[in-house]
């Protein structure tokens, strides 16, 4: 067509038709506005009243703390809200305390009671996890929209109870190898079996938890692969191995320092030496745990999506390690008085490294949610006797 027009002597300028512009993806970072001074006032009153009331006030302390933390966590200029009442939390605490007391006292006076309490904990733990997640979601809101968690008890029992029976496979292998006189092979089987099974379980647990959450009439989606979790745990093993060298050197120094005392009492080493050994092992535990926790948190957020919005978490391993280490030392050196400062510091860092990414407008999202009715809006007003939070 263009060639024929040019041949006729008539010139028509070419017009560039640009493709429609794609919406620009915008990132909205969380902001934490709390400070240690204000939180210290709340914390010190909570601690004092909890001690005076033998722990009864702890439910009210939890509500005050969560309201403060929610109110100072801001997204797009709007703070989150925590709307729960203390009584359901107190019921959950009393239930948990009763089961735990039965377990502890049964171990001292009546072993069958301890076994029964352990079975109750194991059997009802998935139920309590669902109830706790439902409670926390139900009473957390942003711009008048509440979160909602599906009462998927079947999924909870599948991934928080039934899946752990797979741990019996490496345990059977360990027992058979030990009976055959190969304890080394048994150790390989049990650690290898757990290394194969645990990432698979953790991956499905995170998927179950994310996809049963809802907000603004939309369900969260989760896109991580199980192979991602194996990658985290394999690298965590390497991190733990790297921390073994300095920990071993420190422990060697402790044995050298207490060499003369341990020679006199080899079966009863000094308590100070035992404490020093545990202190030397702390970097190993902290280093490996921080790596798993940081990478699992990033994996959770980076694969979660709500409608057209996705999340981005950029927690750094060394930054988190430094925060945990210095927070722990500060709390230890101040006999706990630095706890508010440590918690505010961690909350601020985590908020600064979580971002919501999407091309849409959050105002439109809120209007659409109210127009179509948010999931579970009626259920949020019905706090039954089983609406509890056990502090998980």
C-alpha positions, 0 to 999 in steps of 0.5 A: 500500500505504501509503495503504491501511494509513492508511485502515484506521486502523492506523499503521505507522511508515515505516522508512528503508532506507539503501543499503549503505555504500560502502567508504571509499577509503584512501590509503597514502603511501610513506615514505622513511626514508633520510638523507644521513649513512648513504648518504654512507658507502655512496656514498664507499666505492662511488666509491673501490672503483669507481675502484680496480677500474677500474669492476669494483666498480660492479656491487657498488656498484649492488647496495649502493645499491639495497638501501639505497634499497629498504630505506628506502622503506616502504609500510604499515610494510613496506620494499621489498627488493632481492634481486639479485646483482652478477654479472648486473649486471657481465655487463650492464655488460661487454656494454654497455662492449664495444659502446660501446668498439667504437663509439668506437674504430671512429670513430677507426680503422675506420669500418665497425666504428663503423657495425656497433656502432651497428646492434647497439645499435639492433637489440638495444636493445629486447631489452636493455630487456626483459632489464633490466626483467625483472631489476629487477622479478624482484629487487624485492619487498614483503612477500615478493611479487616483481614480475614483468615479461613477456618481451614482446620483440615489444612492445619491438621495436614501440615502441622500434624499429619506431615510430621508423621513422615519424621517417623521414616528416618527414626525407623531407619535410625533404629534399624541401623542402630540395632544392626550395629551401625550407629553412624549410618543411623545418624546419617539416615536420621539427619538426612531424612529430616533434611529432606522432609523439613523444607518440604513441610515448611514450604507447604506450611507457608503456602497454607498460611498465606493462601488462607489470608484475605483482605479487601475481598481478595485472597492472597496467592503464593508462588514459591516453589518447594525447591526454594526452601531446599535452597534456603536450608542447604545454604543455612547448613553452609552458614552453620558450618562457617560459624563452627570454626570461630565457635570451636576456637572460643570453646578451645580457649575456655577449656584452656582457661579452666584446664587446671580446675577441670583436671581436679574435677573432670566429672563436675566442671565449674558452672562458669566454664559451662556458661562460657561454653554455651556463650561461645556456642551462641554465635553459631546458633544465632548465625544459623537461625538468623540466616534461616529466619531472614531468608524465610521471611524474604521468601514469604513476602516476595512470593505473596500476592494480593490482587494486582499487588505483590510484596518485596522484602529485602532483609539483609543477613548481616544487618539482621545478625547485627541487630539481633546480636546488639539487641541481645547484648543490650537487653542482657547488660541492662537486665531487660530494661533495653527491651523496648529500645530493642523491639522498636529498633527491630520493628523499624528496620523490618518496616523499612525493608518491606514494600508493596509493589503494584501499578494500581491505586490503593484508594481504588482498591479500598473503594472496590473492596467496600463496593463488593463487600469484604470477606468475613465482614459479618463474622468479625463482629461475632466473637464466640467463646472459641475466639481466642488468641494463644499468642502463637 
